[in-house]
């Protein structure tokens, strides 16, 4: 049977998937499609299933260009003459259903060619982020010559009955798969030589319709705005334990066959040594009716802890495996191959084999890493190994939570939550020149708005969950993009949604502007009672009033420059009123802190951080508030997530803050053996081992330590205000819409040599110990 990666991988270990992604987007709106959505004969389209589609065509000569547009529900893997050429479609919703644009020319030959697709629908078992209508597949040729591949009654299709789902509670991510190789389609069904005479002709589901030409309910097709995902061959690094068999020392790092004797049971524990997202491939032979299990886990659990305590992630002694599993039954033939339909997230893989009357040979086991193809274009120049390690872990966390959308965690949920995504997008701005995934996120979240005006907490999503404060963070995301990327037109188009969100919240404001009984799930942070709901006897709380205040401030700035001035005036008025109300209700002059509620019986780092960031702490009170944030342990403490806002507040309020002293939780993660950042501050019991909201140091080593920041929309002006602490020799660079910004600081004999390079057509300022120096485009050098 042919699965995803029974193709020859390049020696460099990279699978090349050629996809031009709307190479000719004008086609999408210049003429309607004439291809049909198709399905296997007799398929209702609503049940779990794996389907294969094929069509062979004769070509008089090898084409120089052969462009098609392809999509499916739920997902497809497209092959030409046995080679994998595209995976998709990128996740969206039925009103914006993505198709990929692929140039097949390099895969085609003179004579007979076969185009084939694996299409799978996980139905009730599909990930929460997977929206669906029913099982279907479509290809549309870009021009009349390519329409020979248009899906219709010239295609054949069949269901592979050997695939079944494995139920199991892993919340929102995909479940496992059961594959009985005795029942699967035999042979290489993607190849030209395969005999498909017995396959039935496909049936028409409906016509393919582009958005604007569709009824607007079933697959309103739009070109994907994203590039193909990265696909990189990845060996598994270590064998940590073997039970029931002696394993050759080269396995699994090298391709090394292992023979499992008949009537035996073995268990192998494999360690990637770092967390990854990968399509896992197992090649095996013989072993008629042997049972095989592949389990995937971020970490092991301490025995007897009921899947709660994880301990040091590097340790395996005294630990037990708990994780998602795929299961197989061997058909006894040579050259069997299994590749997961969806990628799996893991550090540890547990392989179990239970043979019957025949031995089974494990021919190979490896992964193919996948993720959004971000290219790191920032650099921090330092000899400090701890800083390098923190940045490496943060970048890995960010990579694993970036695929066809940003995700909160790859193992459990794979959902694009606004609270997480705001930080992740900022990591992208500071570390890459690619903002397509951020634009995609802003657009998708805008699409999630309900008739009330509020957004969903995460999107795409087949369900409806609303974390109302996250809609306010979405306005912050718009403001971030506006400040760090030069694209006013894109943001101006999103201000309609911003207005709808603020109009929604205005309905819950009391006469003094304070929010009362903030609706839906009023989550703020996994800290104290802020994970659920906090409110005083009047139904209000400072944390929600402050978030609304900040959203008014952001919206007023954007409206004043690229929107409607009347809205800017309105939002400024509302912000002014809220400032007065918040100060009156929550400020405690004796404690020199803002309280959580009007009764002033509880305090948090969260409230006082946002008070600083919204301009509610005056210069006279600032030292006391900063001291409280740093030293008062009676305050509800920010988790690793909300430290993003805490550290910004400390910087704004404390000019000489040493960022290296604020990294305690990250050091705890490293000490516990994590290779990505944990979801919770309690590292031992953290559910998820990979949450990119912990990657804020990948912003702040550049923004806080090196001091590189935007102080005009579109990064039109650059502010350099370093906070070096005890560091005496450090530098680095980040991408900028006009090029790159680089800085270097070196102390020598009581003087600092400062070198700053700004991109063309961009000016700025250096702030050094309260003194300001003008910066011009190009090289700037100072001896201070």
Secondary structure, DSSP 8 states (H G I E B T S, - for coil): ---TT-S---TTSB------SSTTTTHHHHS----EEEE-TT--S-S-EEEEEEEEEEESS--S--EEEEEEESEEEEEETTEEEEEE----BTTBEEEEEEE-GGG--SEEEEEEEEEEE-GGGS-TT---S-SEEEEEESSTTGGGG--STT-EEEEETTEEEE----TTS--EEEEETTTS--S-TTSTT---TTS-B-EEEEE-EETTTS-SSS-EEEE--S---EEEEE---EEEEEESS---TTTTTS---EEE-TT-EEEEEEEEEEEEEEEEEEEEEE-TT-EEEEEEESS-EETTSSS-----TT--TTEE---EEEEEE--S-SSEEEE-SS-EEEEEEEEEEE--SS-EEEEEEEEEEEE-------EEE-S-HHHHHHHHHHHHHHHHTBSSSB-S-TTTT---BHHHHHHHHHHHHHH-S--HHHHHHHHHHHHT--TTS---SBSS-SS---BHHHHHHHHHHHHHHHHHS--HHHHHHHHHHHHHHHHHHHTTB-TTS-B-S--SB----SSTTTTT----TTS--HHHHHHHHHHHHHHHHHHHHHS-HHHHHHHHHHHHHHHHHHHHHHEETTTTEEBSSTT---BBHHHHHHHHHTT-S-HHHHHHHHHHHHH-TTSB---TTTHHHHHHHHHHH-TT--GGGG-HHHHHHHHTT-SS--SSS-TTT-S-S--GGGGGHHHHIIIIIS-EEE-SGGG-EEEE----TT--EEEEEEEETTEEEEEEEEEETTEEEEEEEE-TT-EEEEEETTEEEEE-SEEEEEE-
